[in-house]
Amino acid sequence: MFTPIISAADFGATLARARKGLGLTQRELALAVGVGERFIVELEAGKPTAQLGKALAAARAAGMMLADTAEVATTSPTPRP
C-alpha cells in the first residue's frame, strides 16, 4: 500500500519504520549517513529541517526509495494569447 509522505512527521515515521525493518539502531543509521545520532532522533520525531540532503541520505541508508508519483500531463499546455 502506498502512503504519501506529505509532512516532516510522515517522513520521520516512515524512516523509523524502514530503519527498524533493517534492524538498525538510530546510532547505526547516523553512523551510516555520517551525521549525529541527534539528527536521526529529531528527523524521526518529525522536526522540520532544511537539511534535505542529510534527510535523503538517511532515507537511502534505511532502504527507502522516494519517488515523485504526480501525474505527468500528457498534453501540452494551451498557449496564452
C-alpha positions, 0 to 999 in steps of 0.5 A: 500500500502506498502512503504519501509522505506529505509532512516532516512527521510522515517522513520521520515515521516512515524512516523509523519504520524502514530503519527498524525493518533493517534492524538498525539502531538510530546510532547505526543509521547516523553512523551510516549517513555520517551525521549525529545520532541527534539528527536521526532522533529529531528527523524521526520525531518529525522536526522540520529541517532544511537539511534535505540532503542529510534527510535523503541520505538517511532515507537511502541508508534505511532502504527507502526509495522516494519517488515523485508519483504526480501525474505527468500531463500528457498534453501540452499546455494551451498557449496564452494569447 
